[in-house]
Amino acid sequence: MNDNSLTIAFTVDRTPDQAFAAITNVRGWWSGEIDGLTDELGAEFTYRYQDLHRSTQRITELIPGRRVAWHIVDGHLSFVDDTTEWTGTDITFDIVPTGDGTEVRFTHVGLAPDYECFERCSSAWGFYIATSLRSLINDGSGQPNPKEEDAS
């Protein structure tokens, strides 16, 4: 992690193409309501989780087996004073073949430690990336939160 970004990396025993397919299947690993295409260059998709988080991501890079990047066009976080902390930030997934699998390196560029949301956001990203996405790549089943109507 550098001073202006959050980075989470892990290695899986899968191919770069399998990692890429899982990353672009956003509904398979990230909770909440997702509207729009998540696997087409230039497309925008919206993410909403209850009344806590709403954001619009534009897919700015889509290189099969190598890289996925999103630009946060608009964001609203209801649990912090500056509700637009995510607006203008970027999210990247770098996919690198290794000797025994594939490294996935997630970076939320612009999510700085001095942001009010940093602790909560980095904790949530830690779960969605290192646990849910990793599980989707490894086992074909992510661990997004249950939908509100499914939660007990």
MIDREN-959088 format. One record per residue: residue number from 0; residue in one letter; x, y, z of N, C-alpha, C in turn. Coordinates in steps of 0.02 Angstrom, whole numbers. Layout:
N
[NUM "a" [X Y Z] [X Y Z] [X Y Z]];
...
***
This chain:
152
[0 "m" [42 -59 0] [0 0 0] [44 62 0]];
[1 "n" [30 109 -45] [66 172 -40] [21 222 -2]];
[2 "d" [43 284 4] [7 332 45] [-62 351 18]];
[3 "n" [-75 340 -46] [-138 361 -75] [-179 303 -103]];
[4 "s" [-165 243 -82] [-199 185 -110] [-204 129 -59]];
[5 "l" [-252 86 -71] [-258 24 -34] [-243 -32 -84]];
[6 "t" [-197 -77 -66] [-180 -133 -109] [-188 -198 -71]];
[7 "i" [-220 -247 -103] [-229 -313 -74] [-209 -362 -129]];
[8 "a" [-165 -410 -112] [-142 -458 -161] [-148 -529 -133]];
[9 "f" [-161 -575 -178] [-163 -646 -159] [-145 -688 -220]];
[10 "t" [-126 -750 -208] [-109 -796 -262] [-158 -855 -260]];
[11 "v" [-179 -876 -319] [-224 -933 -325] [-194 -984 -373]];
[12 "d" [-216 -1046 -367] [-194 -1099 -410] [-242 -1105 -470]];
[13 "r" [-248 -1050 -506] [-292 -1046 -565] [-257 -1006 -619]];
[14 "t" [-284 -1008 -680] [-253 -971 -735] [-272 -897 -732]];
[15 "p" [-233 -855 -766] [-251 -785 -771] [-321 -775 -802]];
[16 "d" [-338 -816 -851] [-405 -810 -882] [-461 -826 -833]];
[17 "q" [-450 -875 -790] [-500 -892 -739] [-507 -834 -689]];
[18 "a" [-452 -804 -670] [-454 -747 -624] [-491 -688 -657]];
[19 "f" [-475 -674 -719] [-507 -620 -756] [-583 -631 -760]];
[20 "a" [-604 -691 -776] [-676 -707 -781] [-711 -695 -714]];
[21 "a" [-679 -713 -660] [-710 -703 -593] [-713 -629 -576]];
[22 "i" [-660 -592 -590] [-659 -520 -574] [-716 -484 -610]];
[23 "t" [-726 -500 -673] [-777 -466 -712] [-848 -491 -697]];
[24 "n" [-854 -545 -658] [-918 -569 -633] [-930 -536 -565]];
[25 "v" [-938 -471 -565] [-941 -432 -503] [-997 -455 -457]];
[26 "r" [-1053 -475 -485] [-1109 -498 -444] [-1093 -562 -406]];
[27 "g" [-1042 -598 -428] [-1022 -660 -396] [-981 -651 -333]];
[28 "w" [-954 -590 -322] [-911 -581 -264] [-925 -518 -223]];
[29 "w" [-960 -467 -252] [-973 -405 -216] [-1046 -402 -198]];
[30 "s" [-1062 -384 -137] [-1132 -384 -115] [-1169 -323 -142]];
[31 "g" [-1234 -322 -129] [-1273 -263 -148] [-1306 -272 -216]];
[32 "e" [-1338 -218 -238] [-1371 -218 -303] [-1324 -190 -355]];
[33 "i" [-1315 -226 -410] [-1271 -205 -463] [-1312 -202 -527]];
[34 "d" [-1313 -143 -558] [-1350 -133 -620] [-1302 -113 -675]];
[35 "g" [-1307 -147 -733] [-1265 -131 -790] [-1215 -186 -804]];
[36 "l" [-1181 -178 -860] [-1131 -227 -881] [-1067 -218 -842]];
[37 "t" [-1038 -274 -820] [-975 -271 -782] [-917 -302 -821]];
[38 "d" [-928 -317 -884] [-876 -351 -924] [-868 -323 -994]];
[39 "e" [-883 -258 -1001] [-877 -227 -1068] [-840 -160 -1061]];
[40 "l" [-787 -152 -1100] [-747 -91 -1098] [-791 -30 -1112]];
[41 "g" [-786 21 -1070] [-824 82 -1079] [-892 81 -1045]];
[42 "a" [-915 22 -1025] [-980 17 -993] [-977 47 -923]];
[43 "e" [-1035 67 -898] [-1040 90 -829] [-1089 45 -792]];
[44 "f" [-1073 31 -729] [-1119 -5 -687] [-1125 30 -620]];
[45 "t" [-1184 24 -591] [-1195 54 -526] [-1196 0 -473]];
[46 "y" [-1174 19 -414] [-1173 -25 -357] [-1210 11 -301]];
[47 "r" [-1253 -25 -266] [-1288 4 -209] [-1294 -48 -155]];
[48 "y" [-1278 -28 -94] [-1287 -72 -36] [-1327 -33 16]];
[49 "q" [-1390 -54 24] [-1437 -21 70] [-1433 54 59]];
[50 "d" [-1434 93 112] [-1427 166 104] [-1357 188 123]];
[51 "l" [-1311 141 129] [-1242 156 151] [-1195 177 94]];
[52 "h" [-1204 146 36] [-1154 155 -18] [-1188 151 -85]];
[53 "r" [-1174 200 -127] [-1195 199 -196] [-1137 226 -237]];
[54 "s" [-1120 192 -292] [-1067 217 -335] [-1078 195 -407]];
[55 "t" [-1050 234 -453] [-1052 218 -524] [-981 209 -548]];
[56 "q" [-967 151 -577] [-900 134 -602] [-901 132 -678]];
[57 "r" [-852 163 -710] [-842 157 -782] [-783 111 -793]];
[58 "i" [-792 61 -835] [-738 13 -850] [-690 46 -900]];
[59 "t" [-630 61 -877] [-581 98 -917] [-528 53 -948]];
[60 "e" [-518 -6 -921] [-471 -55 -951] [-500 -124 -941]];
[61 "l" [-494 -164 -993] [-518 -232 -991] [-472 -273 -1037]];
[62 "i" [-419 -299 -1008] [-370 -338 -1047] [-373 -410 -1022]];
[63 "p" [-405 -454 -1061] [-415 -523 -1038] [-351 -555 -1011]];
[64 "g" [-359 -585 -952] [-303 -620 -921] [-250 -575 -892]];
[65 "r" [-259 -507 -896] [-205 -462 -873] [-227 -406 -827]];
[66 "r" [-283 -372 -845] [-299 -311 -806] [-372 -291 -815]];
[67 "v" [-400 -267 -761] [-467 -236 -760] [-459 -171 -722]];
[68 "a" [-489 -117 -747] [-486 -53 -712] [-554 -18 -717]];
[69 "w" [-572 14 -661] [-634 53 -657] [-618 123 -633]];
[70 "h" [-654 171 -658] [-651 240 -632] [-717 253 -597]];
[71 "i" [-713 279 -535] [-774 294 -498] [-799 363 -521]];
[72 "v" [-850 361 -562] [-878 422 -591] [-916 461 -538]];
[73 "d" [-951 425 -495] [-992 457 -444] [-997 409 -385]];
[74 "g" [-990 436 -325] [-996 395 -266] [-1030 431 -209]];
[75 "h" [-1066 394 -169] [-1099 422 -110] [-1094 372 -53]];
[76 "l" [-1060 392 1] [-1054 352 61] [-1090 388 117]];
[77 "s" [-1145 360 142] [-1186 396 191] [-1156 396 261]];
[78 "f" [-1105 356 274] [-1079 349 342] [-1017 392 357]];
[79 "v" [-1002 439 312] [-945 485 323] [-968 557 308]];
[80 "d" [-931 605 335] [-949 675 324] [-943 695 251]];
[81 "d" [-886 679 220] [-878 693 148] [-904 633 110]];
[82 "t" [-967 635 92] [-1000 577 61] [-972 560 -8]];
[83 "t" [-930 604 -37] [-903 593 -104] [-830 568 -104]];
[84 "e" [-807 541 -49] [-737 521 -45] [-715 475 -102]];
[85 "w" [-759 432 -127] [-739 386 -180] [-739 418 -249]];
[86 "t" [-777 471 -259] [-784 501 -325] [-716 522 -352]];
[87 "g" [-701 500 -413] [-638 517 -445] [-581 468 -431]];
[88 "t" [-593 418 -389] [-542 368 -375] [-544 313 -428]];
[89 "d" [-495 270 -428] [-490 216 -477] [-479 150 -441]];
[90 "i" [-504 97 -471] [-495 30 -445] [-463 -12 -500]];
[91 "t" [-408 -46 -482] [-374 -88 -532] [-365 -159 -505]];
[92 "f" [-367 -205 -551] [-353 -275 -537] [-298 -295 -586]];
[93 "d" [-238 -307 -560] [-184 -331 -602] [-178 -406 -593]];
[94 "i" [-174 -442 -648] [-173 -515 -649] [-106 -536 -677]];
[95 "v" [-67 -572 -635] [2 -589 -654] [13 -664 -647]];
[96 "p" [33 -698 -701] [48 -769 -694] [109 -779 -649]];
[97 "t" [107 -831 -608] [163 -848 -565] [182 -920 -580]];
[98 "g" [236 -944 -551] [258 -1012 -563] [207 -1064 -544]];
[99 "d" [166 -1050 -494] [117 -1100 -471] [46 -1074 -470]];
[100 "g" [30 -1027 -515] [-38 -1002 -518] [-41 -931 -545]];
[101 "t" [-81 -890 -511] [-92 -821 -533] [-96 -776 -472]];
[102 "e" [-62 -719 -476] [-70 -668 -425] [-122 -618 -448]];
[103 "v" [-168 -601 -403] [-216 -548 -415] [-198 -491 -367]];
[104 "r" [-188 -432 -396] [-170 -374 -356] [-223 -320 -366]];
[105 "f" [-263 -309 -314] [-316 -259 -314] [-288 -195 -284]];
[106 "t" [-301 -139 -316] [-281 -74 -289] [-339 -25 -296]];
[107 "h" [-358 6 -241] [-405 62 -244] [-363 125 -240]];
[108 "v" [-348 153 -299] [-304 211 -305] [-344 273 -283]];
[109 "g" [-317 307 -234] [-350 367 -208] [-387 355 -143]];
[110 "l" [-392 292 -121] [-421 278 -55] [-365 286 -4]];
[111 "a" [-358 347 20] [-301 364 63] [-316 351 137]];
[112 "p" [-265 334 176] [-275 322 248] [-305 381 286]];
[113 "d" [-298 442 260] [-327 499 296] [-401 510 279]];
[114 "y" [-430 468 235] [-501 471 221] [-540 444 280]];
[115 "e" [-596 475 295] [-637 452 351] [-661 380 340]];
[116 "c" [-675 361 278] [-700 293 264] [-646 241 261]];
[117 "f" [-582 261 266] [-527 214 253] [-532 150 294]];
[118 "e" [-543 155 359] [-544 96 402] [-601 49 382]];
[119 "r" [-661 75 375] [-718 33 356] [-711 7 285]];
[120 "c" [-690 51 240] [-685 31 170] [-629 -21 160]];
[121 "s" [-572 -11 193] [-518 -59 184] [-536 -127 215]];
[122 "s" [-573 -126 270] [-596 -188 300] [-644 -225 254]];
[123 "a" [-691 -187 225] [-739 -217 178] [-704 -244 116]];
[124 "w" [-659 -203 87] [-621 -227 29] [-582 -290 46]];
[125 "g" [-553 -291 106] [-515 -350 127] [-557 -413 123]];
[126 "f" [-619 -408 146] [-663 -466 142] [-682 -482 69]];
[127 "y" [-707 -431 33] [-732 -445 -35] [-677 -467 -83]];
[128 "i" [-617 -442 -74] [-562 -461 -119] [-528 -525 -95]];
[129 "a" [-501 -524 -34] [-460 -580 -10] [-501 -642 7]];
[130 "t" [-565 -634 22] [-607 -692 39] [-656 -709 -17]];
[131 "s" [-701 -662 -33] [-755 -677 -80] [-729 -688 -152]];
[132 "l" [-690 -639 -178] [-664 -647 -246] [-616 -706 -250]];
[133 "r" [-574 -713 -201] [-527 -770 -200] [-565 -836 -203]];
[134 "s" [-619 -841 -164] [-660 -902 -164] [-694 -912 -232]];
[135 "l" [-717 -859 -262] [-749 -865 -329] [-698 -891 -380]];
[136 "i" [-637 -866 -377] [-585 -890 -424] [-568 -963 -409]];
[137 "n" [-556 -979 -346] [-535 -1047 -328] [-590 -1100 -335]];
[138 "d" [-650 -1084 -310] [-702 -1134 -304] [-763 -1122 -347]];
[139 "g" [-766 -1065 -383] [-824 -1050 -423] [-882 -1022 -384]];
[140 "s" [-871 -1007 -320] [-925 -981 -278] [-897 -926 -232]];
[141 "g" [-919 -864 -245] [-899 -809 -203] [-940 -807 -140]];
[142 "q" [-927 -757 -98] [-962 -751 -34] [-990 -681 -25]];
[143 "p" [-1028 -655 -74] [-1058 -590 -62] [-1111 -595 -8]];
[144 "n" [-1127 -539 23] [-1178 -540 75] [-1244 -563 46]];
[145 "p" [-1287 -595 87] [-1352 -614 62] [-1393 -551 45]];
[146 "k" [-1438 -558 -3] [-1482 -502 -20] [-1525 -487 41]];
[147 "e" [-1546 -423 46] [-1584 -402 105] [-1644 -448 117]];
[148 "e" [-1680 -466 64] [-1740 -507 74] [-1722 -579 94]];
[149 "d" [-1659 -600 82] [-1638 -667 101] [-1608 -669 171]];
[150 "a" [-1591 -611 197] [-1558 -609 263] [-1609 -623 318]];
[151 "s" [-1587 -659 369] [-1634 -672 424] [-1626 -623 480]];
***
